[in-house]
Amino acid sequence: MSRPRRRGRDVHGVFLLDKQQGASSNDVLQKVKRLFNANKAGHTGALDPLATGMLPICLGEATKFSQFLLDADKRYRVIARLGERTDTSDADGNVIETRPIAFDQAMLDEALAQFRGDIMQVPTMFSALKYQGRKLYEYAREGITVPREARPVTVYELQFIRWEGNELELEIHVSKGTYIRTIIDDLGEKLGCGAHVIMLRRLQVARYPVARMLTLEQLQAIAAEANAAETADYTALDTLLLPMDSPAEAFPVVNLLPAVAAYFKQGMPVQVANAPEEGLVRVTEGEAHKFIGMAEIAADGRVAPRRLVVEFPA
């Protein structure tokens, strides 16, 4: 007779992990899930093992809204090694070409200017994008290069920090889907010397507060102290969570009276005064403004449910 599958807690919110170098995003996700004893968890866009920094982890019902963080803009600090190009565009790959560094500051400034604003970028082969049903990195590991179309991305800010010898440090604020490794590889080609990433830190996702980030080690220490009690008490851990609707905080809010919300929660579009004319909205209920889901303004002006929160007993 099979043993019943262990179920975790119905805990909902977003934890801001400061991922350390060398760890895979999925590995730290599973560790955070176990520490919170959560029944469901998901991250919001993987960071490479080489990379560190902000990795929002959604727990419980917050996973339903993680897509909004995948679509959010992000900010990075990157250090590039000049004069060497690798097959992965970062330090985890093999050096495939070395060239002398023969540019000056004026040439660097001119090259950097070409990466600001709206640009077209060909995704790296070492990405999770798919071609004919398989992820690009699966082809890359087999030494196969497949066709990739250039995609529009936006570099909102590209700030020069320092250039010392064969190291170049930048801070970059980009739209969703932008590969920093590709920017560095393309920049190295424009400079004629080649380049690859040796340090990458994600500084921010959307408008999440940097001060709320904790490392896995810090979280483990808090969990260990909580578990020292005779009965499991997750209060200290749960206070670390941001609200489940924080991934969608950029969207306007529509608040429903409880009587109207009852129909909305059954999947029915509802009429609301002073609702936005179009687009997605966050929907809350009553005087407490309890978050109950996301909706889209229909053509007739009604608020149509798109993703609802499952309500759990207190």
Helices and strands as residue ranges (DSSP letters): E 13-19, H 25-36, E 41-43, E 52-59, G 60-65, H 67-70, E 74-82, E 84-86, E 95-98, H 105-113, E 117-121, E 130-131, E 134-135, H 136-141, E 151-164, E 167-174, H 180-191, E 195-205, G 210-212, H 216-227, H 235-238, G 246-248, E 253-256, H 258-264, E 280-285, E 290-297, E 303-308
